């Protein structure tokens, strides 16, 4: 488990130093790409899980933070520029990856900013290893994949996941669900608020992310709920209540109603700081300046 610099020709997410973390899962080697920018106390940025997940969605927030912190943003295994093998993606993979990555890259407790579905993994690691993080910021936190949110049971999710993983039919189904027009529809529905930001170039970049070899495997696991780290709200809330470090929750005022209600339930817990800002599930990418302004004092306030 080592790190190395990538060649200058590699595409970067936000103009930082791009590195590679060599990781293994059950003897399967994976190349995990991450990027660092700035100097100072370390902050880990974890992008949301989605079919278009990449550290680049954290780019503007990283740039805003970099004058004060050393920012590290990572592409989850199976997403972004990281390896995308045909693993049976499930929570154990990401739980182990996050623990190993933090241990390999950082030497002191760190601040972590996690978007969307990454929240559960952060909370689990904080529960298991309380000295890992010094502060936690959850931006539009979610814990349930799209199909379970729509009411599909695990059996239906398993069937869909199996179809998408199949060699020929799976590729066809995946391509139909990642066309530029479908990506635009999904962004307008519950990711971005300002549709003027969904330019042809923006959508084209997102589409290119979905078309990398092996992209459908981790994406199908997310959509069908196979990488849901918790399976009910009470477990998510219990993780929050078990925290021994400061927590701040950022809620998008235009989040889907069910998701917003669940976020507000978290925000109502004792000792949880919270704020409601413009945006929806992609607010960390759409409104990075507002997110930065909201968390700035929290990040700099000394712990009691």
Helices and strands as residue ranges (DSSP letters): E 3-5, E 17-25, E 28-37, E 41-46, G 55-58, H 59-65, E 69-74, H 91-105, E 110-115, H 118-128, E 133-139, H 146-149, H 154-165, H 169-176, H 180-190, G 195-197, H 200-210, H 215-223, H 233-241, E 246-252, H 257-267, E 272-277, H 283-286, H 288-300
